[in-house]
């Protein structure tokens, strides 16, 4: 079941350190990561 780690973890499978985070918080966390990644990607594009 290695591939399961890449997919979005189900509530019962979330790591202990993230168990306290609510679904909304984890969503905002992913959104922030996505925005930062997008910003980084855009910056790389500007350099080309």
N, C-alpha and C positions, 0 to 999 in steps of 0.2 A: 504493500500500500504506500509506495514512495510517492507516487504521483499525487496522492491526496494532499500532500504538503504544499503543492503548487497551487491547487485550487483554493477557493475561498473556504476557510475552515468553518465547519458547523459549530454552533454554540457549545456543543458537548466536547468538541475536539480542540477548542482554543487553548493555547499554552497558558500555564498558571499565571504568568506575569501579565497577561492581557485579559484575564478572566474578569477583572474589576471594571474594564471599560465597557460602556454600553454600546449597542449597535450604532447609535448615532455618532458617538465619539469615534469609533473605529472608522465610520464612513467619512467623517470630517478629516480624520488622520490620513486615510487613503487619498482623499481629495487634495489635501495639502501636499502630499508626496507627488501626486500627479501633476499639480500645478508647478511645483519646483522642477520636476523632470521636464515639463513642457518648456519652462523658462530656460533651462539648461540647453535643451535641444534647439530652441530658437537662437540662443547665443552662439551655438556652434554653427548654425546656418549663416548667421551674420558674418562670421569670420571667413567663410568660404569666398 
